[in-house]
Amino acid sequence: MRSDIGNKATSMVGRNLGMRILENVWIPLSDGTRLAARIWLPDETFSQPVPAILEYLPYRKRGGSEARDDATYPHFAKNGYAGIRVDIRGNGESDGWMEDEYSAQELSDGLEVIAWIAAQDWCDGHVGMIGISWGGFNGLQLAALRPPALKCIVTACSTDDRYSDDIHYMGGCLLNDNATWSQQMLNYSSRPPDPELVGPAWRDIWLERLKRLPFLAHTWLGHQRRDAYWKHGSVCEDFDRIDVPVLAVGGWYDAYTDPILRLLEGLSAPCKAIIGPWEHKYPNISRMTPSFDFLSECVRWWDRWLKGHENGACADPALRAYVIEDAPAKPGNGHRNGRWVAVENWPSKLIGQKVFHLSAAGLVDGDKLAKATGTKITISSPMDHGLMAGNFCPGMRIDNELPGDQRDDDAKAAVFDSEILSTAYTILGRPEIELRISSDKPVALISARICDVAPDGASTRVCHRPLNLTHRDSHEYPEPLQTGRIYTIRFRLSAAGHVFAQGHRIRLALATSYWPILWPSPEPAALTLHIPGSSLNLPVPLARLANQAMDPAPKALQSNLDILRAPSHCRVTEQQEAGLTLLRSEDDLGRFRNRQSGLETESKVQHLHWINPDDPLSAKTEARWAFATGRGDWQISTRSWTRMTADGQAFNLSAGLEAFEGDELIFERTWEEIVERDHV
């Protein structure tokens, strides 16, 4: 089967630097839909068919992900691989309409895409997948469906469990990003196809796409517990379904680190993992350093599993991780001191548990205390605890919005400090806490943070995790708390690789809110922590871990984008009337021109979070996007917003979208939905 490349939209547009580029190739599906692909092929020095690497996303191969694609696929092509960037149905130039993230239709289409790639005359029938975030998710999900041509994957910043670790819920608590991410997808999917690629039908395609846009926040909020909706696409439901090798990659500053360790623990297929000091980005383009030569590592993976080269990839340690040895309390993008370590197997017998008991005196070394002192401590936090948390998922905005100095948040929480450390403690893995707790309300949450406290008092967040206490036994079958009853709860915090230096303190901070990361419980809760039997367990190496050599990243390949307006960012906290605190985050994503296509694009984003410290029902979130694209006389723009509030019984969701052709408003739509609270 051959590609149809007989018209302008699918013509070969570039030959340079050892590769050929097909700017837009139509992939036909069995229902008549066509998906749009951009393809990089090796040059004529590769006279035989080659393996292919697929990335499958809704983020627009033109007017979207070009900069990242241009920094990735030429490297693969020059090493003897075809690279294929496909837009999911209903996005970019692809036909049809998008229903939801990771839908059955998306995965069915993906299976057809893999089969189509394998059948092309430039492909030798072997296909790998690469992806970060959305593409990392569906790479795992498609691997679990076992298409014959798919031989291995590289998954970055993704998850095996759509409920436990995604942008919707955490520990059974509702993430504010559930609404703001829905707004981002509303903006992305409302963009038109490029007339240069689809011809004069672009306008009809666009208008029909606008009419069919789903209100995703409503869909996601309709599933507040881990039901069948979230089990779909969660490969942890049956790890054995994945029988191809997996390279899992992520960073300590990303929101998706825990799944990497679960993949190592759960997969029976070959699995290797790399965790560095990065945010939600491929390591080669991260703003956090040190980076490493990620693209060459991918080629090494492809060479082993797609070309059969015995290059030592199978013998790599299960986990290669960068352990951070200093993390500033007021962090910025840039370098983190530390070292790369190798752990041959995971779980590892080299990782033990260091127990600290909670006590009225703080955290007490379990080796020094047979029984905790004190009996009870009350935990009841103002609703604005968490303002120093930064962004839920650093790396998705112009500024990473990393967690700031935690002292302000620590002052609003119950804190337990260790003694000044006489020796350094390294942790690698997921800390666990065990707490004996009672509540005065039937619905309540607890937010836990581990911080590194320097001699000058500066407090750096190392890891965190909340738990909706109605989910204490099950995310699928939550139950209200019986007020006054003492419960023993256990849960793990997010993974970390960190050194607490000699002279520092380890701090555990416990609170009943974490705004604006989490939506608050419907009533202010007072938790009683019953000290005897409450503890913190840290994953501590039993011996010094072996050093691991990692090649530095070369200079990134240049994209075809000219910067017409540089990106910028601001984040401010304002005190308003009625006791409201507003956290405002604004990103001008800049304006760019593609030198090849002439297409110009720009976006501006605003996130607004209001809350009264004394009133959880005052919580309000709003996300706004403005987007424009065009060339010459063809100018398109959209404006959209999503808003969420709640009372004690239900969430109130609303959204709006306006689309313009030039200065003319050609489409307008609003959504209004009410969703009952379900133990949240």
Residue pairs with C-beta under 8 A, 6 or more apart in sequence:
1 116
1 119
1 120
2 120
2 121
3 10
3 22
3 25
3 26
3 39
3 120
4 10
4 25
4 26
5 11
5 12
5 22
5 25
8 196
9 23
9 24
9 26
9 196
9 197
9 198
9 199
10 22
10 23
10 24
10 25
10 26
11 22
11 23
12 20
12 21
12 22
12 23
13 21
13 22
13 23
13 596
14 20
14 21
14 23
14 596
15 21
15 43
17 74
17 78
18 42
18 43
18 45
18 74
18 77
18 78
19 40
19 41
19 42
19 43
19 74
19 77
19 78
20 40
20 41
20 42
20 43
20 77
21 38
21 39
21 40
21 41
22 37
22 38
22 39
22 40
22 41
23 38
23 197
23 596
23 597
24 36
24 37
24 38
24 62
24 93
24 197
25 36
25 37
25 38
25 39
26 34
26 35
26 36
26 37
27 34
27 35
27 36
27 37
27 86
27 112
27 113
27 116
28 34
28 116
29 35
29 109
29 112
30 112
33 89
33 94
33 95
33 96
33 109
34 94
34 95
35 86
35 87
35 88
35 89
35 94
35 95
35 109
35 113
36 61
36 86
36 87
36 92
36 93
36 94
36 193
36 197
37 61
37 84
37 85
37 86
37 87
37 113
38 61
38 62
38 69
38 84
38 85
39 82
39 83
39 84
39 85
40 73
40 74
40 76
40 77
40 82
40 83
40 84
41 50
41 77
41 82
41 122
42 50
42 77
42 78
42 80
42 81
42 82
43 77
46 80
48 124
49 121
49 122
49 123
49 124
49 125
50 80
50 81
50 82
50 122
50 123
50 124
51 80
51 81
51 82
51 123
51 124
51 126
51 127
51 128
51 151
51 302
51 306
51 307
52 81
52 82
52 83
52 84
52 117
52 118
52 120
52 122
52 123
52 126
52 127
52 128
53 73
53 76
53 81
53 82
53 83
53 84
53 127
53 128
53 129
53 130
53 302
54 84
54 86
54 113
54 114
54 117
54 127
54 128
54 129
54 130
55 69
55 83
55 84
55 85
55 86
55 129
55 130
55 131
55 135
56 86
56 88
56 110
56 113
56 129
56 131
56 135
56 138
56 139
56 142
57 65
57 85
57 86
57 87
57 88
57 91
57 131
57 134
57 135
58 87
58 88
58 90
58 91
58 92
58 98
58 134
58 185
58 188
58 189
59 65
59 87
59 91
59 92
59 134
59 188
60 87
60 91
60 92
60 188
60 191
61 69
61 85
61 86
61 87
61 92
61 93
62 92
62 93
62 194
62 197
62 594
62 597
62 599
63 92
63 191
63 194
63 594
63 599
63 601
63 629
64 92
64 188
64 601
65 85
66 559
66 560
66 561
66 594
67 559
67 561
68 282
68 285
69 85
70 557
70 558
70 559
70 560
71 284
71 285
71 556
71 557
71 558
71 559
72 83
72 130
72 282
72 284
72 295
72 557
73 83
73 85
74 557
75 295
75 296
75 299
75 557
76 82
76 83
76 295
76 298
76 299
76 302
77 83
79 299
79 302
80 307
81 299
81 302
81 306
82 117
82 120
82 122
82 123
84 113
84 117
86 94
86 113
87 93
87 94
88 94
88 98
88 106
88 109
89 95
89 96
89 97
89 98
89 105
89 106
89 109
90 96
90 97
90 98
90 189
90 209
90 212
91 98
91 188
91 189
92 191
92 193
93 193
93 194
93 197
93 198
95 205
97 208
97 209
97 212
97 213
98 106
98 189
98 214
99 105
99 106
99 214
100 214
100 216
100 219
101 134
101 137
101 185
101 216
102 137
102 138
102 141
102 162
102 232
102 233
104 232
106 138
107 138
107 141
107 142
107 145
107 233
110 138
110 142
111 142
111 145
111 147
114 127
114 142
114 147
114 149
114 150
115 147
115 149
117 123
117 127
117 149
118 125
118 126
118 127
118 148
118 149
119 125
125 149
126 149
126 151
126 306
126 307
127 147
127 149
127 150
127 151
127 306
128 150
128 151
128 152
128 153
128 154
128 301
128 302
128 305
128 306
129 135
129 139
129 142
129 143
129 150
129 152
129 153
129 154
129 155
130 139
130 153
130 154
130 155
130 156
130 298
131 137
131 138
131 139
131 153
131 154
131 155
131 156
131 158
132 156
132 157
132 158
132 280
132 281
132 282
133 156
133 157
133 158
133 256
133 280
135 158
136 155
136 156
136 157
136 158
136 256
137 155
137 158
137 159
137 162
137 233
139 153
139 154
139 155
139 158
140 153
140 155
140 158
140 160
140 235
140 242
140 246
141 233
141 235
142 150
143 150
143 153
143 235
143 241
143 242
143 244
143 246
144 235
144 238
144 241
144 242
145 241
146 241
146 243
150 244
151 244
151 245
151 305
151 306
152 244
152 245
152 246
152 247
152 301
152 302
152 305
152 306
153 244
153 245
153 246
153 247
154 246
154 247
154 249
154 298
154 301
155 246
155 247
155 248
155 249
155 263
156 248
156 249
156 250
156 282
157 249
157 250
157 251
157 254
157 255
157 256
157 280
157 281
157 395
158 248
158 256
158 259
159 165
159 166
159 234
159 256
159 259
160 234
160 235
160 236
160 239
160 259
160 262
160 263
160 266
161 230
161 234
161 236
161 259
161 262
162 168
162 230
162 231
162 232
162 233
162 234
163 169
163 226
163 230
163 231
163 234
163 475
164 170
164 226
164 258
164 475
165 255
165 256
165 258
165 259
167 175
167 177
167 178
167 181
167 255
167 392
167 393
168 174
168 175
168 177
168 178
168 181
168 220
169 175
169 178
169 224
170 465
170 466
170 517
170 518
171 445
171 465
171 466
171 467
171 468
171 471
171 491
172 225
172 467
172 468
172 470
172 471
172 475
172 478
172 679
172 680
173 445
173 466
173 467
173 468
173 514
173 518
173 519
173 680
174 221
174 224
174 518
174 519
174 680
175 392
175 517
175 518
175 519
176 392
176 516
176 517
176 518
176 519
176 609
176 621
177 392
177 393
178 217
178 220
178 221
179 217
179 621
179 623
179 642
179 643
179 644
179 653
180 607
180 621
180 623
180 642
181 216
182 215
182 216
182 217
182 220
182 642
182 655
183 217
183 623
183 624
183 625
183 640
183 641
183 642
183 655
184 605
184 623
184 625
185 216
186 213
186 215
186 216
186 625
186 640
186 642
186 655
186 657
187 603
187 625
187 627
187 638
187 640
189 209
189 213
190 209
190 210
190 213
190 627
190 638
190 640
190 657
190 659
191 627
191 629
191 636
191 638
192 202
192 203
192 205
192 206
192 209
192 629
192 636
193 202
193 205
193 206
194 202
194 597
194 599
195 202
195 634
196 597
196 599
196 631
198 205
203 661
206 636
206 659
207 666
207 667
210 657
210 659
210 667
210 669
211 667
211 669
213 657
213 669
215 653
215 655
215 671
215 673
217 642
217 644
217 653
217 655
218 653
218 671
218 673
218 675
221 651
221 653
221 675
222 675
223 229
223 230
224 677
224 678
224 679
224 680
225 471
225 475
225 476
225 477
225 478
225 678
225 679
226 475
226 476
227 476
231 237
235 241
235 242
236 262
236 266
239 263
239 266
239 267
239 268
240 268
242 267
242 269
243 268
243 269
244 269
244 305
245 269
245 270
245 271
245 272
245 301
245 304
245 305
246 263
246 267
246 269
246 270
246 271
246 272
247 271
247 272
247 273
247 274
247 297
247 298
247 301
248 259
248 260
248 263
248 264
248 271
248 272
248 273
248 274
249 260
249 273
249 274
249 275
249 282
249 283
249 294
250 256
250 257
250 259
250 260
250 274
250 275
250 278
251 257
251 275
251 276
251 277
251 278
251 279
251 280
251 281
251 283
251 286
251 288
251 395
252 275
252 276
252 277
252 278
252 322
252 324
252 495
252 496
252 497
252 498
253 277
253 278
253 279
253 280
253 288
253 394
253 395
253 400
253 402
254 278
254 279
254 280
254 393
254 394
254 395
255 280
255 392
255 393
255 394
256 280
256 393
257 275
257 494
257 495
258 430
258 492
258 494
258 495
260 273
260 275
260 495
261 273
261 319
261 346
261 429
261 430
261 495
263 271
263 273
264 271
264 273
264 318
264 319
264 346
264 347
265 346
265 347
270 314
271 318
272 313
272 316
272 317
272 318
272 319
272 320
273 318
273 319
273 320
273 321
273 346
274 283
274 292
274 297
274 319
274 320
274 321
275 319
275 320
275 321
275 322
275 495
275 497
276 283
276 286
276 288
276 290
276 291
276 292
276 321
276 322
277 288
277 289
277 290
277 322
277 324
277 336
277 338
278 286
278 288
278 291
278 395
279 286
279 287
279 288
279 394
279 395
279 400
279 402
280 393
280 394
280 395
280 396
281 287
281 395
282 294
283 291
283 292
283 294
283 553
284 291
284 293
284 294
284 295
284 553
284 556
285 556
286 395
287 333
287 334
287 395
287 400
288 333
288 334
288 335
288 336
288 400
289 334
289 335
289 336
290 322
290 335
290 336
290 550
290 552
291 552
291 553
292 550
292 551
292 552
292 553
293 550
293 551
293 552
293 553
293 554
294 553
296 551
300 311
300 313
301 313
303 309
303 311
303 313
304 310
304 311
304 313
304 314
305 313
317 342
317 343
317 344
317 548
318 343
318 344
318 345
318 346
318 348
319 342
319 343
319 346
319 348
320 340
320 341
320 342
320 343
320 548
320 550
321 340
321 341
321 343
321 428
321 497
322 336
322 338
322 339
322 340
322 341
322 497
323 338
323 339
323 340
323 341
323 426
323 428
323 497
323 498
323 499
323 545
324 336
324 337
324 338
324 497
324 498
324 499
325 336
325 337
325 338
325 339
325 499
325 501
326 336
326 337
326 338
326 499
326 501
327 336
327 452
327 460
327 462
327 498
328 458
328 460
329 404
329 405
329 406
329 407
329 454
329 458
329 459
329 460
330 404
330 405
330 458
331 402
331 403
331 404
331 460
332 402
333 399
333 400
333 402
338 497
338 499
339 547
340 547
340 548
340 549
340 550
341 428
341 497
341 545
341 546
341 547
341 548
342 545
342 546
342 547
342 548
343 350
343 351
343 428
343 545
349 542
350 541
350 542
350 543
350 545
351 428
351 429
351 539
351 540
351 541
351 542
352 539
352 540
352 541
352 542
353 537
353 538
353 539
353 540
354 366
354 425
354 427
354 537
354 538
354 539
354 540
355 366
355 367
355 535
355 536
355 537
355 538
356 363
356 364
356 365
356 366
356 418
356 506
356 508
356 535
356 536
356 537
356 538
357 363
357 364
357 366
357 369
357 372
357 534
357 535
358 364
358 372
358 416
358 435
358 508
358 529
358 531
358 534
358 535
358 536
359 369
359 372
359 373
359 374
359 416
359 531
360 372
360 373
360 374
360 377
360 531
361 373
361 374
362 415
362 416
362 417
362 418
362 419
363 416
363 417
363 418
363 506
363 507
363 508
363 536
364 372
364 373
364 418
365 418
365 419
366 535
371 532
372 531
372 532
372 533
372 534
373 531
374 531
375 530
375 531
375 532
376 528
376 529
376 530
376 531
377 414
377 528
377 529
377 531
378 414
378 526
378 527
378 528
378 529
379 413
379 414
379 446
379 510
379 511
379 512
379 526
379 527
379 528
379 529
380 512
380 524
380 525
380 526
380 527
381 412
381 413
381 447
381 511
381 512
381 513
382 412
382 513
382 613
382 614
383 513
383 515
383 520
383 524
383 611
383 612
383 613
383 614
383 615
383 616
383 618
383 619
384 412
384 513
384 515
384 581
384 611
384 613
385 409
385 412
385 413
385 447
385 511
385 512
385 513
385 514
385 515
386 409
386 447
386 511
386 513
386 514
386 515
386 516
386 517
386 518
387 408
387 409
387 515
387 516
387 573
387 581
387 583
388 403
388 404
388 405
388 406
388 408
388 409
389 403
389 409
389 461
389 464
389 514
389 516
389 517
390 400
390 401
390 402
390 403
390 404
391 397
391 400
391 401
391 402
391 585
392 517
394 400
394 401
394 402
397 569
397 585
397 587
397 605
398 567
398 568
398 569
398 587
398 588
398 589
399 569
399 571
399 587
401 571
401 585
403 460
403 461
405 458
405 459
405 460
406 449
406 451
406 459
406 460
406 461
406 509
407 457
407 458
407 459
409 449
409 509
409 511
410 451
410 459
410 507
410 509
412 511
413 447
413 449
413 509
413 510
413 511
414 509
414 510
414 511
414 529
415 507
415 508
415 509
415 510
416 507
416 508
416 509
416 510
416 536
417 453
417 505
417 506
417 507
418 505
418 506
418 507
419 505
420 503
420 504
420 505
421 500
421 501
421 502
421 503
421 504
421 505
421 506
422 502
423 502
424 499
424 500
424 501
424 502
425 499
425 500
425 506
425 538
425 540
426 498
426 499
426 500
426 540
426 541
426 545
427 462
427 496
427 497
427 498
427 500
427 538
427 539
427 540
428 496
428 497
428 539
428 540
428 541
428 545
429 495
429 496
429 539
430 463
430 492
430 493
430 494
430 495
430 496
430 539
431 450
431 463
431 492
431 493
431 496
431 536
431 537
431 538
431 539
432 490
432 491
432 492
432 493
432 536
432 537
433 448
433 490
433 491
433 493
433 508
433 534
433 535
433 536
433 537
434 488
434 489
434 490
434 533
434 534
434 535
434 537
435 446
435 488
435 489
435 490
435 510
435 529
435 534
436 486
436 487
436 488
436 489
436 529
436 530
436 531
436 532
436 533
436 534
437 446
437 469
437 486
437 487
437 489
437 527
437 528
437 529
437 530
438 483
438 484
438 485
438 486
438 487
438 527
438 528
438 530
439 469
439 481
439 483
439 484
439 525
439 526
439 527
439 528
440 483
440 484
440 525
440 526
440 527
440 528
441 481
441 483
441 521
441 523
441 524
441 525
441 526
442 470
442 480
442 481
442 482
442 483
443 468
443 469
443 470
443 480
443 481
443 521
443 522
443 523
443 525
443 679
443 680
444 469
444 470
444 481
444 512
444 521
444 525
444 527
445 466
445 467
445 468
445 469
445 512
445 513
445 514
445 518
445 520
445 521
445 525
446 466
446 467
446 469
446 489
446 510
446 511
446 512
446 527
447 464
447 465
447 466
447 510
447 511
447 512
447 513
447 514
447 518
448 464
448 465
448 466
448 467
448 491
448 493
448 508
448 509
448 510
449 461
449 463
449 464
449 507
449 508
449 509
449 511
450 461
450 462
450 463
450 464
450 493
450 496
450 506
450 507
450 508
450 509
450 536
451 459
451 460
451 461
451 462
451 506
451 507
451 508
451 509
452 459
452 460
452 462
452 498
452 500
452 501
452 504
452 505
452 506
452 507
453 459
453 460
453 504
453 505
453 506
453 507
454 460
454 504
455 503
455 504
459 507
462 496
462 498
463 493
463 494
463 495
463 496
463 498
464 493
464 494
464 514
465 491
465 492
465 493
465 494
466 514
466 518
467 489
467 491
468 478
468 679
468 680
469 481
469 487
469 489
470 478
470 479
470 480
470 481
470 679
470 680
471 478
471 679
472 487
472 489
473 479
478 678
478 679
479 679
480 679
481 487
486 530
488 533
500 506
506 538
508 536
510 529
512 521
512 524
512 525
512 526
512 527
513 520
513 521
513 616
515 609
515 611
515 619
516 583
516 609
516 611
516 621
519 619
519 646
519 680
520 611
520 616
520 619
521 616
521 680
522 616
522 617
522 646
522 647
522 648
522 649
522 677
523 616
523 648
524 614
524 615
524 616
560 594
560 595
560 596
561 592
561 593
561 594
561 595
562 592
562 593
562 594
562 595
563 590
563 591
563 592
564 590
564 591
564 592
564 593
564 600
564 602
565 588
565 590
565 591
565 602
566 590
567 587
567 588
567 589
567 590
568 587
568 588
568 590
569 585
569 586
569 587
569 588
570 584
570 585
570 586
571 583
571 584
571 585
571 586
572 583
572 584
573 581
573 582
573 583
573 584
574 581
574 582
574 584
575 581
575 582
576 582
576 610
578 612
578 618
579 612
579 613
579 614
579 615
579 618
580 610
580 611
580 612
580 618
581 610
581 611
581 612
581 613
582 608
582 609
582 610
583 608
583 609
584 606
584 607
584 608
584 609
585 606
585 607
586 604
586 605
586 606
586 607
587 604
587 605
587 606
588 604
589 602
589 603
589 604
589 605
590 602
590 603
591 600
591 601
591 602
592 600
592 601
592 602
593 599
593 600
594 600
597 631
598 631
598 632
599 629
599 630
599 631
600 628
600 629
600 630
600 631
601 627
601 628
601 629
602 627
602 628
602 629
603 625
603 626
603 627
603 628
604 625
604 626
605 623
605 624
605 625
606 622
606 623
606 624
606 625
607 621
607 622
607 623
608 620
608 621
608 622
608 623
608 624
609 619
609 620
609 621
610 618
610 619
610 620
610 621
611 618
611 619
611 620
612 618
617 646
617 647
617 648
619 645
619 646
620 643
620 644
620 645
621 643
621 644
622 641
622 642
622 643
622 644
623 641
623 642
623 643
624 639
624 640
624 641
625 638
625 639
625 640
625 641
626 637
626 638
626 639
627 637
627 638
627 639
628 635
628 636
628 637
628 638
629 635
629 636
629 637
630 636
635 661
635 662
636 659
636 660
636 661
637 659
637 660
638 657
638 658
638 659
638 660
639 657
639 658
639 660
640 655
640 656
640 657
640 658
641 655
641 656
642 653
642 654
642 655
643 653
643 654
643 655
644 651
644 652
644 653
644 654
645 651
645 652
646 652
646 677
648 677
649 676
649 677
650 674
650 675
650 676
650 677
651 674
651 675
651 676
651 677
652 673
652 674
653 671
653 672
653 673
653 674
653 675
654 670
654 671
654 672
654 673
655 670
655 671
656 668
656 669
656 670
656 671
657 667
657 668
657 669
657 670
658 665
658 667
658 668
659 665
659 666
659 667
659 668
660 666
